[in-house]
Amino acid sequence: MVRVLGIDYGDSKVGFAINDELNILATPLTTLFYKGDNNMLFDEIDKYVTKYDIKVFVVGMPLNMNNTKGERVLKTEQFISSLKERYNNINIKTVDERLTTRSSKNIMNQMNIKPLKKKKIEDTMAAISILQLYIDMNN
């Protein structure tokens, strides 16, 4: 079984999700509030790589709605470059994440999650959506 780590990358927080053992569902891990501290971010990723024997990273690519690359894409590409340098034995895939945040917010609204809690888990929910897209495309 190949374990896959879904990543919703942001400047100050990052959401993480992992595939289940049957590679059917993405399940939540956490949202890391790292506030630009890359040492903290990569320590967290190291923990998941070791614990789950990660073989693939799936990173959400935040393209603009008109399919162009904005500032967020450039920052995400820099992050992916850092992943490649640090984890040269792990495959890195990207998934178009344009509507994942919106769908995650809709799900949280349907679940009546309070606004303060939404802020804490929205990136994890987006990571679940990113990883689930990847799983569905590859099954």
N, C-alpha and C positions, 0 to 999 in steps of 0.2 A: 504494500500500500504506500503510495506516494503522498506525503503530507505537504500541504500547501498553506502558506501564510498569506492572507489577504491584508492589504495595507491601504488605508485611506490617509494619505500624507497631507499635512498642513504645517504652517509656520510655527504654530505654538502647541498643537496637539495632533496626535496620530491615533487612528482607530485600527484595531487588529481583530482578525477573525481567522479561524482555522477550519479546514474541512474535516468531516467526520471520517471514521475508519472505512466506511463503504464508499466514500466520495460521492455522496448524494446531497448532503446539506452543509452549508456554511454555518458555523456556530461562533458565538461571540467570545472574545477574550477580554479586551479592555480598551479604554481610551487612555492614552498616556498624555498628560499635560506636561510637556517637556520644555516649553517656552524657548525653543531655539537651542537648547543644550544638547548638541549632537552626541556627547558622551553618554548622557542619560538615554537618549533614543537608541543608540547602538547597543548599550547594555541591555535594554529591554528586548531588542531583536535577538541578541546573543542568547538570552534566556530561552526564547522560543525555539531558536535553531537547535539548541542542545536538548531541551525537554522533548520536542516533537520530532527531531531529526528531519527538519524541513529540507525539502528538495526543490521547491519552487516558491518564488515570491510572486504574487499578483498585485500590482500597484495600479490604483485608479488613475487614469489620465484625464485631467480636467479640461478637455477641449471646449472652446466656445460653441455656442449653439449653431453658429454658421460654419463649424468645422475648422476654424482657424485656431492658431496657437497664441495664447495670451501669456501674461507674466506667470500665472500659476503653472502652466505647462513647462515653462523654462525652469522654474524652481523644482518641479517634480522630476524633470530630466536630470538636473544636478543631483538630486537625491538618488535617483537610479544609478547614476555614475558612481556615487559613493558606495552603494550596495554592491555594484560589480567589483569594485576595488577590494572591498572587505570580504566578500563572499563569492570568490571567483568560481567556486564549485557548485553554486546554486543557480538554477535557471531563473530568469526574471522575465515575466510576461506583463503586459499592460492590458487594461480593459477600459473602454470608454465609460467614464463615470458621470456623464452629463446629467442624468436624471436620478442618480442614486440618492443624493441628499434630499431631493424633493420627495421621492417615494418613501424614504426613511422617515421623514417628518410626517407624511400622511399616515404611515403605520403607527407612529407614536401618538398622533392625534386620535386615531381610532381606539387606541388602548388607553386614552385619557391620562397620559403621562404628564405630570406637572412640568411647567416650563423650566424650573431649575434642574430637575432630573434630566430633561431633554438635552440640555446643554452638556451634561456629563456623559451622555451615551450616544449622542447623534453621530459621532465619528465612528464608534463601534458599529452602529447600525449601517452606516455607509460602507464600512469594510465588509460587513456581511453581504450587502447587496453586490459589491464588487466581486467578491469571491464566488457568490452564487451564480453570477453571470458567467464567470469563467468555468465553473463546474458544469453548468447547463450546456455551454458551448462545446465542451469536451466529452460529454457523455452521450 
